[in-house]
């Protein structure tokens, strides 16, 4: 299997589990982030930072890391030309 094809297939395979786990946590903390009840001034910053972090790391996991992997893999594993 070619390297690019393996990267794409791995990203497609991991898409559903990563999205499901991230979305359940994001949707679960959404009420805490939007709450205006007493004591919410302590919980809102935690929920907002959690939402931002999960969103950013989900995008990194699904899109940016495979792209960076393919770029570094191309750069670091080139075969040197041998003189014959």
C-alpha positions in Angstrom: 0.0 0.0 0.0 1.3 3.5 -0.8 2.1 5.8 2.0 -0.5 8.5 1.0 -3.2 5.8 0.6 -2.3 4.4 4.1 -2.5 7.9 5.6 -5.9 8.6 4.0 -7.3 5.2 5.0 -6.1 5.6 8.6 -7.7 9.0 8.8 -11.0 7.7 7.5 -10.8 4.7 9.9 -10.3 7.0 12.9 -12.8 9.7 11.8 -15.9 8.2 13.4 -14.5 7.1 16.8 -12.7 10.4 17.3 -15.7 12.5 16.3 -18.1 10.5 18.5 -16.0 10.8 21.6 -15.2 14.4 21.1 -18.8 15.3 20.2 -20.3 13.6 23.2 -17.9 15.4 25.5 -18.5 18.7 23.8 -22.3 18.4 23.8 -22.1 17.2 27.5 -20.2 20.3 28.6 -22.2 22.7 26.5 -25.0 23.2 29.2 -22.3 23.9 31.8 -20.7 26.5 29.5 -24.0 28.3 28.8 -25.4 28.1 32.3 -26.3 31.3 34.2 -27.2 29.8 37.5 -25.6 30.6 40.8 -22.1 29.3 41.0 -21.8 29.2 37.2 -19.1 31.8 37.3 -16.7 29.2 38.6 -17.8 26.5 36.1 -18.1 28.5 32.9 -14.4 29.1 32.3 -13.6 25.4 32.8 -16.3 24.4 30.4 -15.3 27.0 27.8 -11.6 26.0 27.9 -12.6 22.3 27.7 -14.8 23.0 24.6 -12.0 25.0 22.9 -9.4 22.4 23.7 -11.5 19.5 22.5 -12.4 21.3 19.3 -8.8 22.2 18.6 -7.4 18.7 19.3 -10.1 17.0 17.3 -9.2 19.1 14.3 -5.5 18.4 14.9 -6.0 14.7 15.2 -8.1 14.4 12.1 -6.5 16.8 9.7 -3.3 18.5 10.8 -1.3 15.5 12.2 -1.8 13.3 9.1 -0.7 16.2 6.9 2.4 16.9 9.1 3.2 13.2 9.1 3.1 12.9 5.3 5.4 16.0 5.0 7.9 14.8 7.6 7.8 11.3 6.2 8.7 12.6 2.7 11.5 14.7 4.0 13.2 12.2 6.4 13.1 9.0 4.5 14.5 9.9 1.1 17.0 7.4 0.0 20.4 9.0 -0.6 21.8 8.5 -4.1 24.8 6.2 -4.2 27.7 6.6 -6.6 28.4 3.6 -8.6 
